[in-house]
Amino acid sequence: MTISNTLIILATLLGPILAVQAQKWLEVLRERRQRKAWVFHTLMATRAARLSPEHVQALNMIDLAFYGTRFLGNSRRTKREQAVLDSWREYLDHLTTEFDENGLQNWSSRGQELFVNLLHTIALDVDFAFDRVQLKKGVYSPVAHSRLEEEQERVRQLAMSVLSGESALKMDVTSLAVNQEALAEQLELQQAIRAALAGETSLSVNVAAPTAAT
C-alpha cells in the first residue's frame, strides 16, 4: 500500500468525523455571538431604564457571554473580550460603592461615564460602529419615566430607613370621627360630677329594695 493510498483511506475515514466536529464548533461560535448580541441589544434598549429587570439581567450575563473559549481546561479570550470584562468589573465596583446624599451627583456622573465605556467596548466586540457620544446622548427617555424611577428609589430608601429603625414613621392626626351626641353627654356627666364633688350641687342616690328570690 502506497502512502497516497493510506492518505486517501485516512481522509475517507476522518472526513465525516472532522465535518461533524467543524459543525459543532460553528454552532458554539454562533451561540457565543448570539449571547453577546443579546447582551448588547438589551443594554442599548434599556440604557435609559437601568433599574429595569432586563437591564440588570443583561449586566449579570456579561461574565458568561464574554468569558471566551475553553480548550483543554484552559480559558482563552480575545483582547476585545478581556476589555469588556475589565470595563464591566470597573462599572460593577462603582455600582457596589456606597455613597451619601451629598455625593449623589458625582456618583451618578461617574456611573454614566463607566457605563458608556462598557457599552463602547461591547460594541467593538460585536462589530457595531457606535461612538461614545452616540451611546451617551442618542437615547430617548420620557421625563415621566425618569421621575418615576427617582420616586421609586426615594420610596425604597425611605422604607428601608424606617424598617431598619434608622428613622421613625411620623404620623399627624388631623381629625377623628366623633359622635357629637355622645360627646355632649360625656361633657354633661363630667360637669355634673365636678359640681357634686365641689359641693355646688347635691348628689341624689336612690336605693331600691332588693327583690325576693323566686
N, C-alpha and C positions, 0 to 999 in steps of 0.2 A: 504494500500500500504506500503510495507516494504521499508526500507532505501536502500537496494540493488536495488530494482526496480526503486526507484527515481533516483539513481545514473546512472542506465542504460539509463533511459529516458533522463536525462541531457546530458550524453555523446553522445547519439544519436543526440540530437538537436544541441549541441555545437560543435560536431566533424567537420562538414563541415565548420562552421564559423572559428574555430581555424585553420583548414587546409588552408583556404584562407588567413588568416592573416599571417600564417607562410610562405606561398609562397610569399606574398608581402614583408615580412621582408627579405627573402632571395634575392629577386630582388633588394631591396635597398642596401643590403650589396654587391651584385655583382656589382652594378653600382658604388658604392663608390670605390671599389677596382679597377675597370676599369679606373676611373678618376685618381686615384693615379698612376696606372701603366703607363697611357698615359703621365702624367707629368714627371715621372722618365725617360721613354724611350725617350721623346723629349729632355729633358735636357742632357741626355747622348749623344744623336745623334748630338746635336748642341753645345756641350761644347767647341768646337774649333771655333765656329762661333757665338759669343754671341751678335752680333749686328743683327742677322737674326730675322725676324718677328716671326718665330716659337719658337725661344728661349725666346723671350720676352713674347709671349703669354703663354708659359708654366709657366714662373715665375709668371705671373699675375693670374694663375689658382690655385696656391698653397693655398691661403687663403680659397678657396672654397673646393678643393679636400681634404684638411686635417682639415676641420672645425670640424669634429666629428659628433655626432648624436644629434638630438633634441628629448627630451622627456618631455611632459607636459610643454612646453615653455622654458625648460632649455637645454642648450647645454652641452653635455658630450663628452670628448675626451680622448683617451688613452695617456699614458706618451710619447709614440713614436710620436704621432700626435702633442702633445704640443712641443716636442723637434724640430720637423720640423718647426713649426710656429715660434718658438723662433729663430732658425737659419735663417729663411727667413727674419724676421724683422731686424736682425743684418746685414745681407747682403744688404737688401734694404736701410737701413740707410747709409751704406757705399756708395752705388751707387748714392745716392742723396746728398752726401757730396761734396762740391766744392773743387777744388784743382788747384794749379798753375802748370806751366810747370816744375818748379824745383822739385816739389814733385810728378811728374807723376810716376816715378819708384816705389816709396814707396806705392803710391795709388794702382798701379796695383798689386804689390806683396800682399798687404793686401786683395785686392779683390779676388785674386786667392785662398788665404787661406780660406776666408769665403765661397767662392763658393764650394770648395771641402768639407768643413764641412757640407754645406747644402745638397750636393749630398749624403754624407755618412749617414746623419740622415734619408733622404728619402729612401735610400737603405735598411736600417734597418727596416723601417716601412713596406715596400713592400716585405720583406723577400728575398733580394738579398745579397749575400755574396761578397761585394767589400770592400777592404781595401783602406785607403787614398792614398797610393802610386799608386794603380791601377787607381783610379779616377783622380789623378793629372797627371800621366805620360802616362797612357795607352790610348793615343789618337793620331790619325794621322791628321796632319794639314799641307797641302802643303804650302811651303814658299810663293808661289804666292798669296794664299788666305789671308795669314796674311798681306802681303804687301798691297794687295788691300784694306783690312779693314782699315789699317793705313792711306792710301792715301785718302780714302773716309772720314774718320774722320777729317783729316787735311783740306780737301777741305770744309767740312761742317763748321769747326771752322773759317776758313778764310772768307767764305761767310757771316757768322753771324757777324763777326767783321766789315766787310765792310758795310753790311746793317744796322747795329746798329750805324754806324758813329764813331766807336772806331778807325778805321784806314781808310786811303784813298786808293783809287784804283790807282796804279801807271800805267802810260802809257808812253812808249818810242816809238816815231815815227822815224823809220829808213829811210823810203823813201816814196815819194808820186809820183803818176803818173803825169808826166809833158809833155805838148806838146812843144817840142823843138822849133818848128817854131813860135808858139805864144809867147814863152818866148823871142826869138830873136827879134821879132817885138816890144815887150814891152820894152826891153832894148834899142833898137834903138830910140824909141819915147822918152824915158826918157832922153837919151843923147842929142837929138835934142832940147828938151825943156830947159834943163840945159844950153846948149850952147847959145840959144837965150836969155835967161834971163841974162846970164853973158855978153852979148854983143859980143860974139865971132862970131856969125853969125847973119844974118838978118832974120827976120821973115816975110815972104811974105803972104799977105792977099788978096784974090780975092773976090771982091764984085760983085755979079751978080745982074742985073736989075730985078726988080720984074716983073713977068708975068702978063699980063692983064687977068682980070677975064672974063670968058665966060658966 
